């Protein structure tokens, strides 16, 4: 009925429970039902897109106790209480304790659907407002984590904020050094899972015989050398995020086992018969096109479609050269602090080299060059282009990219004052405005 909002129904009377579930499902609501309050505990979580409907008279903890538990988890979760005793005092007590509404038995299914529908609408709006506020509050934080002002990196930041607070699995693609793990961490840090672990595992960096133990865990005696229990990465990531780096390197035999865990949301440690529920968001990263690997039968199609709910393709550094000056300066200052050195000044000639280089190692390579620059291991000329001419952009491209970066930097320094910027560059105003038009720049954007 309302996209993404499910109903948690707690009712010990089997006939009432079955009838209520059917009524709600016919109205379009996904429903999970429980016989007792205690069985529903694990399903009540902060930020959950759900409404709780509970009978007051229950074995063990009663509905009022469940209401207190739910409001302690998150005060905004709507809880609807149901009773067959017509106790007005109890109804008043429940409303004062934070119940969304109170339904008296026997009730018509239409009344149940109506009350639940209003509660679901309230919950949807509450979550939407929270997501919007979270996005606004974290805008500056994500700009600090993912530096750059190019349209490409701005789009990456927008996509992160759009996807962060969803449960969708994400595949991040991009060349080596483009920042795939940084983006994965940003998705985690800007989500409601931020207080839980971010667990990263390199799928291509572990021997196959160790991978199962690493990702699924094991019990003592599961194999030679297994002297004590080990909690696997999947289990450790419960309530948080599991990051599968270089997922294309996962052997086919292990892809099957990982798919089973992702489908069933349960993991079985090596040497154990117990299935352990897990709830983690999965983010995978790959340097290769997984769709192409599926065609080549080097990656399972069912695992691909399980992971490939949302895709983020990170641009190589050569496609966002206007970000190079600010990134390099940031890395230089960071290296100066780490090595306790003075931060050297980048000359125009050195900046020109940085702008013209093709950066096959992307941001990671730029970081490495900044470290060497601070340590004095580079000459006055970096000589970055040596041996890489075949990958370098054409001269007109290099000139345009350098010109754009220089004009943007001067405009930023003069806070969007076009007259001051044109004077600093030694250009007539008409020439300066012609260049802004040709480069699709607007001075006002830098104020």
N, C-alpha and C positions, 0 to 999 in steps of 0.2 A: 504493500500500500504506500509506504514511504520508503524510498530507496535507502537501503543500508540499515534501517532500524529494525531490530529483532525484539521479540518478547521473551522474557524469562518468566515462566509460569510455575509457581510452587503451590501444589494442591495435593493433600494426602488422600482425598476421596477419588478413587480411580474413575468412577462414572463422571463426576464433575470435571475432572482433569481432561478426560478424553473429549467430552463435549465442548469444553472451552478451547482446547487446541483446535478442534475442527472448525469452530466458529471463527477463530482468529485467522486460521489458514485460508478459509474461504474468503475472508476479507483481504487477503493478500499479504498477511504478516508471516515472516518466518518465526517459528516458535521452538523454544527448547523447554521441556517440562521436567519437573523434579518432584519427588515425593516428600522431601524435607528441606528445611532451610539450609542445613549443613551441606547438602549435596550441591546447592547453588553457589556456595561461597566462592569456589574457584572461578566462577564465570562472572563475578561482579568485580569490575576493574575500573580504575579512573579513565575517563574519556571514552568508555564503551558506548557504541551506538545502540542502546537498548533501553527498554522499559521493563520494570519489575512488577509483576502481578502476583500477589501472595495471599493465601488464606491466612486468617489470624490464628485460628486454632490448628496447630500443627504438632506432631510428635517431636519431642526435643525442643529446640528453640521455636518460640512462637513468631507470628508475623510482626509483632512490635519489636521483638529482638532483631529480626531480619532487617526491619526498617532502620533501626539504630546502626546496625552493621553497614548497610548500604550508604547511609548518609556520612558515616565516618570515612568510607572509601572515597566518596565524592558527594558533596551535598546537593549537587544539581541532578543526580540520577532520579527520574520520576519513579515513585513507588506507589502502587495502587493496592490497597488492602481490601480483602473480602471477608465477610463474616456472615454466619447464619443465625446469629443470636440477637440481632437488632439492638445492640448495646450502644445507646447514644453517647454515654460517658466514654466508652472506648473509642468511638468515632472522633469525638472531640480531642481525646488524648492523642490519637494517631495524627490528626491534622496539625496539632501543636508540635508534634515530634518531627514534622516535615513531610508527611505523606502527601502525595499529589492529589489523591481522591480516595473515596471510600464507597464500596459497593456492597449492598445487603443482599444475602441469599433469601429466597431464590431470585435469580435475576434473568432477564431476557438476554439472549445472545446479542441482540441489537444494542442494548445498553452497554454491555461489555466492550463491543467493538467501538462504540461511540467514545467511551471514556478513554480507552486505549489509544484511539486515533488522535484525540486531543493531546494526550501525554506524549505520543510519538512525535507529533508536530512540534511540541515544545522542545523535546530533546533534540530534534534536528536543528532547530533554530539556535539552540544553546551551543551546539557543537560548531555550527557555521560561524557564529560570532567569535567563539574561542579560537577557531582556526584563523580567522581574519586578524584578530588582535595579536595572535602569536606571530603571524607573518609581518605585521607592522612593527612589532617590538624587536624582531630579529633581523630587520632589513640591514641595519648598519653592521650587525655582527657578521652576517654572511659576506658583506662587502669586504670586511677585514680578513676573512678566511680565504676568499677567492678574489684575489686582486686583479684589477683590470677595468678598463672603461670601454673596451671594444663592444660593438653590438653582439658579437658571438658570446663573450663571457657574461654579458648582461642577460642574455637568453638562458644560459646555463643556470645563473642564479635564480631567475624567475621559475625555471622548471623545478629546481630543488625545492623552493618554497611551495610550489603547487603540489608536489608529490610527497613532501616530507611527512605530513600528518595523515597520510593514507596507509593502508596495510598492503598496498600493491607491491609485489616483487618487482625489482628493477634490474635491468641489464645495462651496464655502463660499458660502452665501447670506445676505443681510442688507441692511438699509437702509444708506445712506451714513453713514460715520462710526462704524460698529459695531465696527470693528477687524478686518476680514477679512484684511488683510495681516499684522497682528500674530499672528493665529491661524495663518496659513500659515507664518510664520517660526518659531512655536513648534513646529509639526509637524516642521519641518526640524531645529530645534535639539535636539529630543528624539529624533531618529532616528539610526540608524547612518550616515546620510549627512551628519551635521553638519559634518564636516571638509571636505566638498566645497562648491562654490558654491551659494548660493541666488540664483537669477536671476529677477528680476521684469520683466515687460513689461506695459504698459498697452495692451490690445488696442483700446481705443476712442480712444487718444490719438495714434495715428500715422496719417499719410496712407497710403492703400492702396498707393501706388506705392513707399513706403519700407518697408512692413511686411515684404515678402518678404526684402529684404536684411537687415533688422534681426533677423528670427527665424531665417532659414535661412543667412545669410551670403552672400558673393559672392567671385568670383575677380577678379583684375585684368582690366579690359577688358570685364567682363560687361555694362556699360552706361556711358553717358556720365558721366564723373566718377568711375568706379570705378578709382582709380589703384593701389590695393593690395588684397591679400586682407583680407577681414573675416570673422572667426569669428562665426557667428550665435548667438543666445541659446540655441537648443536644443542646439547642439554644446557651447557653453560650460558648460551645465548638466549635462554628462555626469558621472555618479556622484553628482550632487547633486539639486537640486529646481528645477523650472521652474514659476514662478508666473504664471498668465495672469489678470491683473486685468481686470475689465470684459469678460469673454469674450463677453458678449452683443453687444458692439460689433464683433465680427469679421465682416467681409463674407462673404457666402456663398461667393464664389469662393475665399477664403483658408481657409475652414473645410474645404473639400475637401482642400487641400494639407496642412493641419495634421493632418487625420485620417489621411492616408497616412503621414505621419511617425510618428504614434503607433501605427499598426498594424504597420508594418514595422520600427520602431525604427531607422530609417536616415534620414539627411538628405543632401540633395544641394544644395551651394552653387550659387547663380546663376552661370551661365557654366562649370559643371563637369559632367562625366558620372560622377564618382566618387561612390559611395554610402558614406557614413561612418556606421559603427555608433554609436548613442547609447544611453545607459542613464540615464534621468533619471525621477524621480518627477514627476508632473504634478498640480499643485493649481490649480484654477480658481476664480475668484470672480465673483459676479454680484449685481447689485442687483435683478434681475428673476427671475421664475420661468422657468427654462429649459424646463421641461416645457410650460408655457403657450406659450412662444415656438415650440416644436416644433409644437404644434397650429395656430399661426398661420402656420406655414411660414416663420418668420423665423430659425429655427435648425435645422441638420441633425439629424435623429433619430439617425443613425449616430454622429456626433460626440458627441451628448448621452449616448448609452449608453456610449460609450468613456470619457467623463470621469466619468460619474455612478455610479462604483462605490460610493463612500461620500459621504453628504451631511451637512454641518453647517450648521444654521440658527442664526445668531447673534441673540440677543434684542435689541430696541431698548432704549435706556436707560430709557424710560418704564415698561418692564415689569420693571425691576430697580432701582427707585428707592432701595432700601435700600443700594445700592452708591455712591450719589452722594456722601455725606459723605467717605468714604475716598478716592474717586477725586479729588474736588475738592481735598482737602488734599494729596494726592500731587502734583497738577499745580501747586498754589500753591508748594509747597516747591521743585519743579523749576524753576519760573519765577523764583523768588527767587534761586536759584543762577545761572541763566543771565543774568539782568539785574543781578546784584549788588545786589539790594534786600533790605530786611527783609521777611520773610514776614508779611503782615497777618493779623489774626485775623478769622475769619468770625463775624459776629453771628448771633443766633438768627433775627432778621428776614430776614437774607440767606440763611441756611440754609433757612428756610421757602420763600423764593422759588425756590431751587434745587430743592427737593423738589416744588414744585407745577408747575413749568414742564414742558412736553411734550417738549422736546428733539428737534425734528425733525432736527437735525444730529448727534444722539447724542453719543458720547464725544468726537468731534472738536470739536464745538461747546462742550462743557463745558471742554475743554482751552483753547480760545480765550478763554472767559470768565475762566478762571483767570489767563491771561496778562494780560488787560486789568485784572483786579482788582489784580494785583501792580504793574502800571505806573501805578495810580491813575487809570485812564481811566473808572472806573465811579463813580456816585454812591453815597451811603449805601444807597439802595435800587437794586437792579440793574435794575428795571423790565423783567424778562425776558418777562413775560406780555403786554406791549404788542403788540397786533395778532395774538395767537395764541390768543385765548380759545376759539375754536371747536375747538381741538385739546386744550385743557386737560382733565384728568380732573375728575370730579364732586367736590363738596366732601367727601362722606363718604369717597371714595377718597383724596383729598388728606390728610384728617385721619388715616386709618388708616395710610397710607404714612409720614407724618411721625412718628406715634406709634411705629410699629415701628422706624424708624431711630433714634429717640431712645432707646428702651428698649434696643435692641441695643448702642448706643454706651455707655450707662451700665453695662450688664452687663459689657461688655468691659473698661471702665475698672476695675471692681471685681472682675474675674476670676471672674465667675459667682456672686458672693456676693449672693444675693437680698435678704437683710436690708439690706445696705449700699446696694444699688441702690434699693430701695423708699424708704429714708430719704432718699437723695440726690434722688429725684424728688418727695419730699413726699407719698407715697401710703401709705395703710394697707396692711399686708401682704396682707390679703384682696383688696383692690382690685387690688393689683399682681399677685397670682397669677391673679386672674380675667382680667386683661389678657394675661398670658402664655398662658393657655389659649385665649383667643379668637384670639390672633395665632399660635397653634401654635408657641410658643417654649419652650425649656427652658433654665433657668439653667445647668445642668451643661455645656451645649455651649460655654459661654464660659470655662470654666476652663482 
